[in-house]
Amino acid sequence: MQRIHSVEPAKAQGRTRELLETVEKTFGTIPNVATVMANSPAVLDSFLAVSTAMGGAKIGGKLYLQIKLATSEANTCDYCNSILTHLGKQGGISVSDMLDGRKAASSDPRTDAALKFASSVLESRGKVGDEELQAVRQAGFGDTEIVEIVASVVVGCFTNFLNNVADTTLDIPQVEPLEACSVHSDCGCH
């Protein structure tokens, strides 16, 4: 059962109502995570601003999503894995690319380096070693992209932690645990 109240969009007023309307215009719906964030208009506004800004990130939308999937998997956030997979499908990201994100590994060397670096950032709480930083640089990522990778991890952690604390009710199809995706095709990723 959800542990933090959701703001009902129909009853929202003022800035909260404006923000929820923005969410609906952007996503075509108002996901439950947005109604939880709406308890604080400052939080929802900040999240929307960061999400919008990251849409123009040099790393691109696909890698941004993959990093958030890697973070969601590491933080065992079922809600985030499910909604990110749903958004990825809508955005035309392949099932294979989404699974790569969840596994934090890719057959593409550049993507693999970024996902490994993101995982290292998460695991070390940002205290990555020189060798991890050098590896991501050798894969072709400069300071701009490295900062964006770190920001992607942080944005992922924010939504993971909030949804895990709130136990946000799923309002999209649930994806199965990663192990199930490698065994059968009806895991929700396809």
TORNU-732019 format. One line per 8 residues: number of its first residue (from 1); their letters; for each residue x, y, z of C-alpha. Coordinates in Angstrom, 2 decimals. Example, Ala and Ser with C-alpha at 12.3 -4.5 7.8 and 13.67 -1.06 7.14 Angstrom:
<atoms>
1 = AS = 12.30:-4.50:7.80 ~ 13.67:-1.06:7.14;
</atoms>
This chain:
<atoms>
1 = MQRIHSVE = 0.00:0.00:0.00 ~ 1.28:3.45:-0.92 ~ 2.83:5.16:2.10 ~ 2.85:8.82:0.97 ~ -0.32:10.59:-0.06 ~ -0.86:11.34:-3.75 ~ -2.24:14.75:-4.67 ~ -5.43:14.30:-6.67;
9 = PAKAQGRT = -5.00:16.31:-9.88 ~ -8.69:17.32:-9.95 ~ -8.37:18.82:-6.45 ~ -4.97:20.46:-6.94 ~ -4.81:24.23:-6.88 ~ -2.41:27.01:-7.76 ~ 1.14:26.11:-8.73 ~ 0.53:22.42:-8.00;
17 = RELLETVE = -2.32:22.33:-10.52 ~ -0.16:24.12:-13.15 ~ 2.66:21.63:-12.66 ~ 0.38:18.60:-12.90 ~ -1.12:20.05:-16.09 ~ 2.43:20.38:-17.46 ~ 3.08:16.74:-16.60 ~ -0.09:15.69:-18.41;
25 = KTFGTIPN = 0.80:17.75:-21.50 ~ 4.31:16.31:-21.53 ~ 3.50:12.64:-20.89 ~ -0.13:12.41:-22.00 ~ -0.99:11.26:-18.50 ~ -0.13:12.05:-14.91 ~ 1.89:9.14:-13.50 ~ 1.49:8.35:-9.82;
33 = VATVMANS = 5.08:9.40:-9.13 ~ 4.13:12.95:-10.21 ~ 1.18:13.00:-7.82 ~ 3.51:11.96:-5.00 ~ 6.02:14.68:-5.96 ~ 3.14:17.17:-6.09 ~ 3.04:17.15:-2.29 ~ 5.83:19.69:-2.73;
41 = PAVLDSFL = 5.44:21.98:-5.75 ~ 9.14:22.86:-5.34 ~ 10.10:19.20:-5.77 ~ 7.83:18.58:-8.76 ~ 8.94:21.85:-10.39 ~ 12.61:20.98:-9.85 ~ 12.14:17.47:-11.22 ~ 10.39:18.78:-14.34;
49 = AVSTAMGG = 13.11:21.39:-14.86 ~ 15.91:18.81:-14.58 ~ 14.06:16.32:-16.78 ~ 13.44:18.95:-19.44 ~ 17.04:20.16:-19.34 ~ 18.42:16.62:-19.54 ~ 16.38:16.16:-22.72 ~ 19.06:18.29:-24.38;
57 = AKIGGKLY = 22.00:16.49:-22.81 ~ 24.95:15.65:-25.03 ~ 24.80:11.98:-23.93 ~ 21.39:11.69:-25.61 ~ 18.03:10.44:-24.45 ~ 18.74:6.76:-24.93 ~ 21.86:6.71:-22.75 ~ 20.14:8.94:-20.18;
65 = LQIKLATS = 17.32:6.38:-19.95 ~ 19.76:3.45:-19.84 ~ 21.68:5.02:-16.95 ~ 18.47:5.63:-15.03 ~ 17.48:2.00:-15.69 ~ 20.86:0.82:-14.36 ~ 20.35:2.97:-11.28 ~ 16.78:1.73:-10.83;
73 = EANTCDYC = 17.91:-1.88:-11.06 ~ 20.71:-1.30:-8.53 ~ 18.28:0.45:-6.17 ~ 15.57:-2.20:-6.73 ~ 12.94:0.35:-7.70 ~ 10.14:-1.59:-9.38 ~ 8.17:1.57:-10.11 ~ 11.08:3.26:-11.91;
81 = NSILTHLG = 12.05:0.14:-13.87 ~ 8.45:-0.16:-15.00 ~ 7.84:3.47:-15.93 ~ 11.23:3.88:-17.61 ~ 10.59:0.75:-19.68 ~ 7.17:2.11:-20.61 ~ 8.65:5.49:-21.59 ~ 11.48:3.77:-23.47;
89 = KQGGISVS = 8.97:1.80:-25.54 ~ 7.06:4.99:-26.30 ~ 10.32:6.67:-27.29 ~ 11.30:3.88:-29.67 ~ 14.17:2.53:-27.58 ~ 14.72:-1.15:-28.29 ~ 14.07:-3.86:-25.74 ~ 17.69:-4.88:-26.07;
97 = DMLDGRKA = 18.90:-1.37:-25.23 ~ 16.59:-1.17:-22.22 ~ 17.80:-4.54:-20.95 ~ 21.40:-3.36:-21.45 ~ 20.55:-0.44:-19.20 ~ 19.05:-2.65:-16.52 ~ 22.12:-4.92:-16.69 ~ 24.52:-1.93:-16.75;
105 = ASSDPRTD = 26.32:-3.64:-19.62 ~ 26.25:-3.32:-23.40 ~ 27.88:-4.95:-26.40 ~ 28.52:-1.41:-27.68 ~ 31.89:-0.47:-26.09 ~ 31.06:3.23:-25.67 ~ 27.66:2.57:-24.05 ~ 29.21:-0.17:-21.91;
113 = AALKFASS = 31.87:2.25:-20.62 ~ 29.21:4.83:-19.72 ~ 27.03:2.27:-17.94 ~ 30.01:0.84:-16.04 ~ 31.07:4.36:-15.03 ~ 27.52:5.19:-13.90 ~ 27.43:2.01:-11.83 ~ 30.77:2.90:-10.28;
121 = VLESRGKV = 29.50:6.39:-9.44 ~ 26.49:4.85:-7.70 ~ 28.39:2.12:-5.87 ~ 31.18:4.44:-4.70 ~ 28.83:7.33:-3.88 ~ 30.79:9.38:-6.42 ~ 34.23:8.49:-5.10 ~ 35.33:6.83:-8.33;
129 = GDEELQAV = 38.95:5.96:-8.85 ~ 41.24:7.49:-11.44 ~ 41.06:4.27:-13.47 ~ 37.24:4.46:-13.77 ~ 37.44:8.08:-14.85 ~ 40.18:7.26:-17.35 ~ 38.16:4.35:-18.77 ~ 35.13:6.52:-19.50;
137 = RQAGFGDT = 37.38:9.19:-21.04 ~ 39.06:6.58:-23.25 ~ 35.60:5.56:-24.48 ~ 35.21:9.09:-25.86 ~ 33.39:10.91:-23.07 ~ 34.57:14.41:-22.18 ~ 33.86:16.49:-19.12 ~ 30.42:17.53:-20.40;
145 = EIVEIVAS = 29.26:13.94:-20.80 ~ 30.84:12.82:-17.53 ~ 28.92:15.52:-15.66 ~ 25.74:14.40:-17.47 ~ 26.35:10.76:-16.55 ~ 26.72:11.73:-12.88 ~ 23.55:13.87:-13.11 ~ 21.69:10.92:-14.67;
153 = VVVGCFTN = 22.65:8.72:-11.72 ~ 21.51:11.39:-9.26 ~ 18.16:11.94:-11.03 ~ 17.68:8.17:-11.08 ~ 18.47:7.91:-7.38 ~ 16.03:10.69:-6.52 ~ 13.10:8.98:-8.21 ~ 14.21:5.53:-6.98;
161 = FLNNVADT = 14.45:6.67:-3.38 ~ 11.17:8.59:-3.48 ~ 9.27:5.70:-5.04 ~ 10.84:3.18:-2.67 ~ 9.97:5.34:0.37 ~ 6.44:6.04:-0.89 ~ 5.91:2.52:-2.22 ~ 4.25:4.31:-5.13;
169 = TLDIPQVE = 1.35:2.36:-6.58 ~ 2.11:1.10:-10.08 ~ -0.07:2.73:-12.71 ~ 1.75:1.20:-15.67 ~ 2.49:-2.43:-16.54 ~ 5.06:-3.90:-14.16 ~ 8.25:-5.28:-15.63 ~ 9.51:-8.53:-14.26;
177 = PLEACSVH = 12.78:-8.90:-12.38 ~ 15.79:-8.87:-14.67 ~ 16.33:-12.62:-14.36 ~ 12.86:-13.27:-15.82 ~ 13.62:-11.12:-18.87 ~ 16.41:-13.44:-19.92 ~ 14.21:-16.51:-19.52 ~ 10.95:-15.59:-21.25;
185 = SDCGCH = 9.58:-12.92:-23.52 ~ 6.48:-11.90:-21.54 ~ 8.45:-10.04:-18.86 ~ 6.90:-6.67:-19.69 ~ 9.96:-5.40:-21.53 ~ 8.72:-6.65:-24.88;
</atoms>
